[in-house]
Amino acid sequence: MAPADVLRRTGVLAPRRRLATIALSLALVTVGLVGGFGAARLADDPHTARPELLVGVVTWSNEQTRSIAFEEDETARRPLDGDTTYSVIAESWQDVGGTLHHDGTYPTCLAGKKDDPVSTDRHRVGLEVLHRDTGGQPQHIVVHVRCLD
């Protein structure tokens, strides 16, 4: 009988196999954790823009310039505050019934009368907005409109 066979039968090689198995398992777990955290870090890219959901009233809208004046719910305004203007770049919007429109049309709750691009009707809306700091006046960019009334 070969010396290795004797060692296997007596169990002397068993601790070495257990250590090798444990080391291999730890290595696989470590690789999995590092890969998982790396993927999570890539998914949470700080350079990805995430829109903020705002709900309030549009007090003025111009379909030609695609600009609106918007007052967010529960935001106190001082008498000398100017309107906060938002640029509507949304290619899709949702009407009061919940139907999504992906045709690039201007949302009906923002549109004026037939031959007038300006509306001063007060409509409640939900806006998904990106905020851009230009070093001076902040820009508010609407990427999705949901008409609420």
Secondary structure, 3 states (H helix, E strand, C coil): CCHHHHHHHHCCCHHHHHHHHHHHHHHHHHHHHHHHHHHHHHHCCCCCCCCEEEEEEEEEEECCCCEEEEEECCCCCCCCCCCCEEEECCCCEECCCCCEECCCCCCCCCCCCCCCCEECCCEEEEEEEEEECCCCCCEEEEEEEEECC
